[in-house]
């Protein structure tokens, strides 16, 4: 079992920055690929970014590429999402998720992720 708790969300103006954190329980964090997803009101949950179990591979949605950076610290059981140049369309609940993937595979589809946090709200005002 892996429990995930997100933090760092809030209200920011267009062009601002936020850094989300996701703390994971358990001693096997380094065997999980980690992803960030988001869901805006009335929309489907969508992929934002993912990192492999070691952190050596990262993948981003086109909509956030060049603005968001995913990273992880396996010693701290934590994954981060640095969000810069925020736009109103980034407003959503952001979820982190864990995908058991000890061999370094990084997947984008939410159906591969077994554990989810409760989410943290990010609101970008125009």
N, C-alpha and C positions, 0 to 999 in steps of 0.2 A: 504494500500500500504506500502511496505517495500522497501527501497532503500539500497543497499549494496555497499560498496566501499572497495576494498582490497588494501593493501599496504604491503611493506616489502620484495618484491621479489628482485632478483638481481643475480649476478654472484658469485659463490663460488667454491672453489676447493673440490675435493673428500675428504670426511671425515669432511668437515666443517658443519657449522650450520647456519640456518636462522630462523627468527620468523616472520610469516605472521600475519597480523591483518586484521580484517574485521569489519568496523564500520557500524552499521545499524541505519537507521532513524526510527522515530515512537516511540510511547509509549507502544507498545505491544510486545517488543522484547522478554520478558520472557515467552510468549506463543508459541514461535517458537523453534522447534528443529533446530539446525544449522549443516550444513555439509560442508566439503571441498571435492572438486572433482578436477581432473586434466586431461588435455588433451595434449598428446605429438603429434608432427607432424605426420600426417598420421595414427593416432590411434584414437580409440573411447574414449570418455570421460569416466573416471573411478572414482569410489568411493575411497576416501582416508580415511576419518574419519568423525564421527558425534558425536554430544552431544545432550542430551535431553534438554528440555526447562529449567530445573532447573540446569543442569550441573551434575546431580548425576549419569547419565549413559553415557558411552562413548563406541564407537565401532570403530574398525580400520580394514582396509584392511590388509590381511596377509603380503603384501609386505612392509608395513611400521610399523608393530607392533614392539614395543620395540625401535623404532627410533624416531617416531613422537608422539607428545602429543597435543591433542586438549583441549582447556579450554575456559571458557567464563566468562565475568564479566557483569552481567545483569544491574548493576548500571551504567555501562559505555556503554551499548548497543554494546558490542564488543565481538567478538569471535577470538581466537588465534589458530595458528598452529605452535608449536615449532618443528622444524625439525633438528635432529641431525644425525651425521654419514651419510651425504648425499652422494649419488652415482650418476654417470652419468645417470642412468636410471630413476632418479627422475626428470630429466629435463622435464619441461612441463609448460603450463599455468595453474595456480591454481585459482580455482573459489570457492567462498563461496556461499552458498545457504541457503534459509530459508524454512522450512516446518511447516505449522501451526499445532501444536501438543501440546495443553495445558495440556494433561493428561500424558505426559512423554514418549510417544512412540518415539522410535528412528528408523528411516528407512534408508535403504541403497540405494534404487533405486532412480535415479535422477528424475524419473517421478513423484515422490511425492513432489518434491520441487517446490514451486510456484515462488519464487523470486531468482534472480541470480545477482551477481556482474559481472563486465566486465573482471575480471581476472587480475592476476599479474604474470609476467614471472619469472620463476626460472630456472637458467641454472647452471648445475654442470659440471665443467671441469675435465677431467681425468689427 
